[in-house]
Amino acid sequence: MNRRNFIQKAALAGSVTSILPSLSNEFQTKPLDKVRLGFIGVGHRGRSHIEQALFSSDVEINAICDIDPSAINITLDQIKKTGKKAPAVYAKGAEDFLNMVKRDDLDGILIATPWEWHVPMTLAAMRAGKYAAVEVSATVTLQESWDLVDTFEKTGSHCMILENVCYRRDVMAVLKMVREGVLGEMTYAHCGYQHDLRGIKLNDGKSNNVGVEFGEKGYSESKWRTQHSVDRNGDIYPTHGLGPVAHWLDINRGNYFTYLTSTATKSRGLHKYIVDHGGKDHPNAKVNFKLGDIVTTVIQCHNGENIVLIHDTNSPRSYSLAFRAQGTEGIWMNDGNSIYIEGVSPKEHTSEPDAPYLAKYDHPLWKKHAKSAENAGHGGIDYFVFRGFVESIKRKTAPPIDVYDAAVWSAISPLSEMSIARGSSPVEIPDFTRGKWKTNKRIFGLNEDY
């Protein structure tokens, strides 16, 4: 290499590093032996991640943060029982997390707090040079999605949305089928969050007596989560369904969401539940819930596919994420556990059980790590989403579900609210990659490592 070429290459490397400092580590060949983590929010969900960390020999828990003293004490006891060292505790008010992220013995921060705190805490972690992992949904407003992207592009600090359903064994097998063309060219997908949460939304934490008080801030889930049902009308929890579908359709990597339309039914379910369990004179019977019982969103993709996304948490129903993958040569439907492949299925126009196909196309990630995941939460998927975050830190690479995924999947919430408020008119979905979707390569589910 002559001097001129050396100077050009050095200048280029310097410019890349200034934009994305984390890329300066791309030539690191030896992964970190230990990943040092801090946890903001150690309630029920946070402690499930703590449990995964305690089972991982390559993870150290160096700090925890929460405003609830009982959550802190339960977590410290959880850690003590394993014989691990006690972490530093940050519990001096709502913004003590700002002190925690400054620690120099943390490689990553995992955030499991009420939704409105997700972005402030994630941004603080990223600006401190830490990897950030944030529970779903990552953002509440459209501006927050841009804030995540802008902060990543300025600092190079990665952000992963902890969408565990992306790792469900069946949807990963379908991902493999889609990528191998078993269903032909994809044309349509159906998904959603259909989960009867009335008992959770209206429980005061003591008994199922619909005694939760609305309009006041609080750290119990029945307060902060249900307040969104009081104040908002849209798909307020889209990522469990949308995440896996986005991977099927290569969103942000050769494809992107262009616009959506949303509709909402009338709101009846929560009010009826209160009257049925507390009586028509119960104080909460006067609460006006804005959230429609069923919100339906239709998303148009650049490459011509449609996605139907359902949000239904206020109705008496069985649990379902309503997955459906439709291609030019066949269809898979999670409800009914069925599949039909033209020219392959034994009876024309008649579906067959999907089990043999899911076994045949079982994803390599599950084949390799099923034993390790068998005791993890949510059927094992919590193991995979946690390991994805840890392995990305160890290898100094982008996480398998990145900041652009976090931004656009979560943005469906405010955009759906906007569409409904405008009489279900079409609303453009921003391109958070700023055109990089045209050349971005797949990073999720490409191998058996993470």
C-alpha positions as CSV (number, residue, x, y, z in Angstrom):
1,M,0.0,0.0,0.0
2,N,1.5,3.4,-1.0
3,R,1.3,6.4,1.3
4,R,-1.5,8.1,-0.6
5,N,-3.8,5.0,-0.4
6,F,-2.9,4.6,3.3
7,I,-3.9,8.2,4.0
8,Q,-7.2,7.8,2.1
9,K,-8.1,4.6,3.9
10,A,-7.1,6.1,7.3
11,A,-9.3,9.1,6.7
12,L,-12.2,6.9,5.7
13,A,-11.8,4.8,8.8
14,G,-11.8,7.9,10.9
15,S,-14.9,9.3,9.4
16,V,-16.8,6.1,9.9
17,T,-15.7,5.9,13.5
18,S,-16.8,9.4,14.2
19,I,-20.3,8.6,12.9
20,L,-20.6,5.1,14.4
21,P,-18.0,4.6,17.1
22,S,-19.1,1.0,17.7
23,L,-17.9,0.1,14.2
24,S,-14.3,0.7,15.3
25,N,-14.6,-2.6,17.0
26,E,-15.7,-4.6,14.0
27,F,-12.3,-6.2,13.7
28,Q,-12.3,-7.5,17.2
29,T,-11.9,-11.3,16.9
30,K,-12.2,-12.4,20.5
31,P,-15.6,-11.8,22.1
32,L,-15.8,-10.4,25.6
33,D,-15.6,-13.1,28.3
34,K,-18.1,-11.2,30.6
35,V,-20.9,-8.8,29.9
36,R,-21.6,-6.4,32.7
37,L,-25.2,-5.4,32.9
38,G,-27.4,-2.9,34.7
39,F,-31.1,-3.2,35.0
40,I,-33.6,-0.3,35.2
41,G,-36.9,-1.5,36.4
42,V,-36.9,-4.7,38.4
43,G,-40.6,-5.4,38.7
44,H,-42.1,-8.7,37.5
45,R,-40.8,-8.3,33.9
46,G,-37.4,-6.9,34.9
47,R,-36.9,-9.8,37.4
48,S,-37.6,-12.3,34.6
49,H,-34.6,-10.8,32.8
50,I,-32.6,-10.9,36.0
51,E,-33.3,-14.6,36.2
52,Q,-31.8,-15.1,32.7
53,A,-28.8,-13.1,33.7
54,L,-28.3,-15.2,36.8
55,F,-28.4,-18.4,34.8
56,S,-25.7,-17.0,32.4
57,S,-22.1,-17.7,33.3
58,D,-20.9,-14.9,31.0
59,V,-23.1,-12.1,32.6
60,E,-22.5,-10.0,35.7
61,I,-25.3,-7.9,37.3
62,N,-23.5,-4.8,38.6
63,A,-26.4,-2.4,39.2
64,I,-30.2,-2.3,39.6
65,C,-32.5,0.6,39.7
66,D,-36.2,1.0,40.6
67,I,-38.4,3.5,42.5
68,D,-40.3,0.7,44.3
69,P,-38.4,-0.5,47.5
70,S,-40.2,-3.8,47.5
71,A,-39.1,-4.6,43.9
72,I,-35.5,-3.8,44.9
73,N,-35.7,-6.0,48.0
74,I,-37.2,-8.9,46.1
75,T,-34.5,-8.6,43.4
76,L,-31.7,-8.5,46.0
77,D,-33.1,-11.6,47.6
78,Q,-33.4,-13.3,44.2
79,I,-29.7,-12.6,43.5
80,K,-28.6,-13.6,47.0
81,K,-30.2,-17.0,46.7
82,T,-27.8,-17.8,43.7
83,G,-24.7,-16.8,45.7
84,K,-23.9,-14.0,43.3
85,K,-22.5,-10.7,44.6
86,A,-25.0,-8.0,45.5
87,P,-25.3,-5.2,42.8
88,A,-25.2,-1.5,43.5
89,V,-28.7,-0.1,44.1
90,Y,-30.1,3.1,42.6
91,A,-33.4,3.9,44.2
92,K,-33.2,7.6,45.2
93,G,-36.1,9.0,43.1
94,A,-37.4,8.7,39.6
95,E,-34.2,10.0,37.9
96,D,-31.6,8.0,39.8
97,F,-31.1,6.0,36.6
98,L,-29.1,9.0,35.3
99,N,-26.5,8.2,38.0
100,M,-26.5,4.5,37.2
101,V,-25.8,4.9,33.5
102,K,-22.6,6.8,34.3
103,R,-20.9,3.7,35.8
104,D,-17.9,2.5,34.0
105,D,-18.4,-1.1,34.9
106,L,-21.5,-1.5,32.7
107,D,-21.5,-2.6,29.1
108,G,-25.2,-2.7,28.7
109,I,-28.4,-1.4,30.3
110,L,-31.7,-3.4,30.2
111,I,-34.9,-1.4,30.7
112,A,-38.2,-2.8,31.8
113,T,-40.3,0.1,33.1
114,P,-43.6,1.8,32.3
115,W,-43.8,2.8,28.6
116,E,-43.4,6.6,29.1
117,W,-40.0,6.1,30.7
118,H,-38.6,3.8,27.9
119,V,-37.1,6.5,25.7
120,P,-35.7,8.8,28.4
121,M,-33.9,5.9,30.0
122,T,-32.8,4.4,26.7
123,L,-31.4,7.7,25.5
124,A,-29.5,8.2,28.7
125,A,-27.9,4.7,28.4
126,M,-27.0,5.3,24.7
127,R,-25.5,8.8,25.4
128,A,-23.4,7.2,28.1
129,G,-21.9,4.8,25.5
130,K,-23.8,1.7,26.7
131,Y,-25.7,-0.9,24.7
132,A,-29.4,-0.4,25.5
133,A,-32.2,-3.0,25.5
134,V,-35.7,-1.8,26.0
135,E,-38.9,-3.6,26.6
136,V,-41.9,-3.3,24.2
137,S,-43.2,-1.0,23.0
138,A,-40.0,1.0,22.7
139,T,-41.6,4.4,22.1
140,V,-45.0,6.1,22.7
141,T,-44.7,9.1,20.4
142,L,-43.5,9.6,16.8
143,Q,-40.8,12.0,18.0
144,E,-39.5,9.4,20.4
145,S,-38.9,7.0,17.5
146,W,-36.9,9.7,15.8
147,D,-35.0,10.4,19.0
148,L,-33.9,6.8,19.2
149,V,-32.6,6.7,15.6
150,D,-31.0,10.1,15.8
151,T,-29.2,9.2,19.1
152,F,-27.9,6.0,17.6
153,E,-26.6,7.7,14.4
154,K,-24.9,10.4,16.5
155,T,-23.4,8.2,19.2
156,G,-23.1,4.7,17.6
157,S,-24.5,3.2,20.8
158,H,-26.9,0.4,19.9
159,C,-30.4,-0.1,21.0
160,M,-32.3,-3.4,20.9
161,I,-36.1,-3.8,21.4
162,L,-36.8,-6.9,23.4
163,E,-39.5,-8.3,21.3
164,N,-39.4,-11.9,22.5
165,V,-42.2,-13.2,20.1
166,C,-39.7,-12.8,17.2
167,Y,-38.1,-15.9,18.7
168,R,-41.2,-18.0,19.0
169,R,-40.3,-21.5,17.6
170,D,-43.2,-21.6,15.2
171,V,-42.7,-18.1,13.7
172,M,-39.0,-18.8,13.3
173,A,-39.8,-22.0,11.4
174,V,-42.1,-20.0,9.2
175,L,-39.4,-17.4,8.8
176,K,-37.2,-20.2,7.4
177,M,-40.0,-21.4,5.2
178,V,-40.5,-17.9,3.8
179,R,-36.8,-17.4,3.1
180,E,-36.6,-20.7,1.4
181,G,-39.6,-19.9,-0.8
182,V,-41.9,-22.7,0.5
183,L,-44.9,-20.4,0.5
184,G,-43.9,-18.7,-2.8
185,E,-43.7,-14.9,-3.0
186,M,-45.2,-13.3,0.1
187,T,-48.3,-11.2,-0.5
188,Y,-50.0,-10.9,2.8
189,A,-49.6,-11.3,6.6
190,H,-52.0,-11.2,9.5
191,C,-51.1,-10.7,13.1
192,G,-52.1,-8.9,16.3
193,Y,-52.3,-8.9,20.1
194,Q,-55.5,-10.6,21.2
195,H,-55.3,-11.1,24.9
196,D,-58.0,-10.6,27.5
197,L,-56.3,-8.1,29.9
198,R,-59.4,-6.9,31.7
199,G,-58.4,-8.6,35.0
200,I,-54.9,-7.1,34.8
201,K,-56.0,-3.6,33.7
202,L,-58.6,-3.3,36.5
203,N,-57.0,-5.1,39.4
204,D,-55.9,-2.9,42.3
205,G,-53.1,-5.2,43.1
206,K,-54.8,-6.6,46.2
207,S,-57.8,-8.5,44.7
208,N,-59.7,-8.7,41.5
209,N,-62.2,-6.0,42.6
210,V,-61.7,-3.4,39.9
211,G,-60.4,-1.0,42.5
212,V,-57.6,0.7,40.6
213,E,-57.7,4.5,40.6
214,F,-57.3,6.2,37.3
215,G,-55.8,9.6,36.5
216,E,-52.9,9.2,39.0
217,K,-49.4,8.2,38.2
218,G,-48.2,5.0,39.7
219,Y,-45.7,2.2,39.2
220,S,-48.2,-0.7,39.5
221,E,-49.0,-2.0,36.0
222,S,-52.8,-1.7,36.6
223,K,-52.3,2.0,37.0
224,W,-49.8,3.0,34.3
225,R,-50.8,0.5,31.7
226,T,-54.5,1.0,32.0
227,Q,-54.1,4.8,31.9
228,H,-53.2,4.4,28.2
229,S,-56.6,2.7,27.7
230,V,-58.2,5.8,29.3
231,D,-56.3,8.4,27.3
232,R,-55.6,6.8,23.9
233,N,-57.4,5.2,21.0
234,G,-55.2,3.2,18.7
235,D,-53.1,0.0,18.5
236,I,-51.2,0.7,21.7
237,Y,-49.3,-2.6,21.8
238,P,-48.3,-3.6,18.2
239,T,-44.9,-5.2,18.3
240,H,-45.7,-8.8,19.5
241,G,-47.5,-9.4,16.2
242,L,-45.7,-7.0,14.0
243,G,-42.1,-8.0,14.9
244,P,-42.1,-11.5,13.5
245,V,-44.1,-10.4,10.4
246,A,-41.6,-7.6,9.7
247,H,-38.8,-10.2,9.6
248,W,-40.9,-12.3,7.2
249,L,-41.2,-9.4,4.9
250,D,-37.7,-8.0,5.3
251,I,-38.8,-4.6,6.6
252,N,-35.9,-2.1,6.8
253,R,-33.9,-4.6,4.7
254,G,-35.1,-4.4,1.1
255,N,-38.7,-3.4,2.1
256,Y,-40.4,-0.9,4.3
257,F,-43.8,0.2,5.6
258,T,-45.3,3.0,3.4
259,Y,-48.6,3.9,5.0
260,L,-51.4,2.6,7.2
261,T,-55.1,3.0,8.0
262,S,-56.7,2.2,11.3
263,T,-60.2,1.8,12.6
264,A,-61.6,1.3,16.1
265,T,-64.8,-0.2,17.4
266,K,-66.7,1.4,20.2
267,S,-65.4,1.1,23.7
268,R,-67.5,-1.3,25.9
269,G,-65.4,-4.1,27.4
270,L,-63.7,-2.3,30.3
271,H,-66.8,-0.5,31.4
272,K,-68.9,-3.7,31.3
273,Y,-66.2,-5.6,33.3
274,I,-66.3,-2.9,36.0
275,V,-70.1,-3.0,36.2
276,D,-70.2,-6.8,36.2
277,H,-67.6,-7.1,39.0
278,G,-68.1,-3.9,41.0
279,G,-71.7,-2.8,40.3
280,K,-73.1,0.1,38.3
281,D,-72.4,2.5,41.1
282,H,-68.7,1.7,41.4
283,P,-66.6,4.9,41.0
284,N,-64.8,3.4,38.1
285,A,-68.0,2.9,36.2
286,K,-67.8,6.6,35.5
287,V,-64.4,6.4,33.8
288,N,-64.5,7.1,30.0
289,F,-62.2,4.7,28.2
290,K,-61.1,6.0,24.8
291,L,-59.5,2.8,23.6
292,G,-61.8,0.9,21.2
293,D,-62.3,-2.7,22.1
294,I,-60.9,-3.9,18.8
295,V,-58.5,-1.8,16.7
296,T,-57.7,-2.9,13.2
297,T,-54.8,-1.5,11.3
298,V,-53.9,-2.2,7.7
299,I,-50.3,-1.5,6.6
300,Q,-49.1,-1.2,3.0
301,C,-45.5,-2.3,2.2
302,H,-43.3,-0.9,-0.5
303,N,-42.9,-4.3,-2.2
304,G,-46.7,-4.7,-2.5
305,E,-47.6,-6.8,0.6
306,N,-50.4,-6.0,3.0
307,I,-50.4,-6.6,6.8
308,V,-53.5,-6.7,8.9
309,L,-52.8,-5.9,12.6
310,I,-55.4,-6.4,15.4
311,H,-55.4,-5.1,18.9
312,D,-58.0,-6.6,21.2
313,T,-57.3,-6.6,25.0
314,N,-60.7,-5.6,26.4
315,S,-62.9,-8.5,25.2
316,P,-63.6,-11.9,26.6
317,R,-61.5,-14.2,24.4
318,S,-58.8,-16.8,24.1
319,Y,-55.2,-15.7,23.7
320,S,-54.0,-15.4,20.1
321,L,-51.5,-13.5,18.1
322,A,-53.4,-14.4,15.0
323,F,-50.4,-15.1,12.8
324,R,-51.0,-15.8,9.1
325,A,-48.4,-15.9,6.3
326,Q,-49.8,-15.9,2.8
327,G,-47.7,-16.4,-0.3
328,T,-48.3,-17.2,-4.0
329,E,-47.9,-20.9,-3.3
330,G,-49.4,-21.5,0.1
331,I,-50.6,-20.3,3.5
332,W,-49.7,-20.9,7.2
333,M,-52.2,-20.0,9.9
334,N,-51.3,-20.2,13.6
335,D,-55.0,-20.3,14.7
336,G,-55.9,-23.9,13.9
337,N,-52.2,-24.8,13.4
338,S,-52.7,-25.4,9.7
339,I,-50.8,-25.1,6.5
340,Y,-51.6,-25.5,2.8
341,I,-49.0,-25.7,0.1
342,E,-50.3,-25.9,-3.5
343,G,-49.2,-29.1,-5.2
344,V,-47.8,-30.5,-2.0
345,S,-50.6,-30.7,0.5
346,P,-52.4,-34.0,-0.1
347,K,-55.9,-32.6,-0.7
348,E,-56.6,-29.7,-2.9
349,H,-58.0,-26.6,-1.2
350,T,-57.8,-28.3,2.2
351,S,-55.3,-27.4,4.9
352,E,-53.3,-30.0,6.8
353,P,-51.6,-29.9,10.3
354,D,-48.5,-27.7,10.3
355,A,-46.5,-29.8,12.8
356,P,-44.5,-31.8,10.2
357,Y,-43.6,-28.6,8.4
358,L,-42.6,-26.8,11.6
359,A,-40.4,-29.8,12.5
360,K,-38.8,-29.9,9.0
361,Y,-38.1,-26.2,8.9
362,D,-37.2,-25.9,12.6
363,H,-34.8,-22.9,12.9
364,P,-31.1,-23.7,13.6
365,L,-31.2,-21.4,16.6
366,W,-33.9,-23.5,18.2
367,K,-32.2,-26.8,17.2
368,K,-29.0,-25.7,18.9
369,H,-30.4,-24.0,22.0
370,A,-33.7,-25.6,22.8
371,K,-32.3,-27.4,25.9
372,S,-30.9,-24.2,27.3
373,A,-34.2,-22.4,26.7
374,E,-36.5,-25.0,28.1
375,N,-36.9,-23.4,31.6
376,A,-37.0,-19.8,30.4
377,G,-40.1,-17.6,30.4
378,H,-42.8,-17.5,27.7
379,G,-42.0,-21.0,26.4
380,G,-38.3,-20.4,26.0
381,I,-38.4,-17.2,24.0
382,D,-37.1,-15.0,26.9
383,Y,-33.9,-17.0,26.7
384,F,-33.3,-16.1,23.1
385,V,-34.1,-12.4,23.2
386,F,-31.9,-12.0,26.3
387,R,-29.0,-13.9,24.6
388,G,-29.4,-11.9,21.5
389,F,-28.7,-8.7,23.5
390,V,-25.8,-10.3,25.4
391,E,-24.1,-11.8,22.4
392,S,-24.3,-8.5,20.4
393,I,-22.4,-6.9,23.3
394,K,-19.9,-9.7,23.5
395,R,-19.2,-9.5,19.8
396,K,-19.5,-5.6,19.5
397,T,-22.0,-5.9,16.7
398,A,-25.4,-4.6,16.0
399,P,-28.1,-6.5,17.9
400,P,-30.3,-8.9,15.8
401,I,-33.3,-6.6,16.4
402,D,-32.0,-3.0,16.0
403,V,-32.9,0.6,16.6
404,Y,-34.6,1.0,13.3
405,D,-36.9,-2.0,14.1
406,A,-37.6,-0.4,17.5
407,A,-38.5,2.9,15.9
408,V,-40.8,1.8,13.1
409,W,-42.6,-1.1,14.9
410,S,-43.4,1.2,17.9
411,A,-44.4,4.1,15.7
412,I,-47.4,2.2,14.5
413,S,-49.1,3.1,17.8
414,P,-49.1,6.9,17.4
415,L,-49.7,6.6,13.7
416,S,-52.7,4.4,14.3
417,E,-54.1,7.0,16.8
418,M,-53.6,9.6,14.1
419,S,-55.4,7.7,11.5
420,I,-58.4,7.0,13.8
421,A,-58.6,10.6,14.8
422,R,-58.7,11.6,11.2
423,G,-61.6,9.3,10.4
424,S,-59.4,6.3,9.5
425,S,-57.6,8.2,6.7
426,P,-54.3,6.9,5.4
427,V,-51.2,8.1,7.3
428,E,-47.7,7.9,5.9
429,I,-45.2,5.9,7.9
430,P,-41.8,7.6,8.1
431,D,-38.7,5.9,6.7
432,F,-36.6,5.8,9.8
433,T,-33.7,4.3,7.9
434,R,-33.5,7.4,5.7
435,G,-33.2,5.2,2.6
436,K,-30.8,2.7,4.0
437,W,-33.5,0.0,3.8
438,K,-32.5,-0.3,0.1
439,T,-29.1,-1.7,0.9
440,N,-29.4,-2.9,4.5
441,K,-28.8,-6.7,4.8
442,R,-30.7,-9.1,7.0
443,I,-29.4,-9.5,10.5
444,F,-32.1,-11.5,12.3
445,G,-32.2,-15.3,12.4
446,L,-29.3,-15.9,10.0
447,N,-27.4,-18.4,12.0
448,E,-27.5,-20.6,15.1
449,D,-25.6,-18.3,17.4
450,Y,-28.0,-15.5,18.3
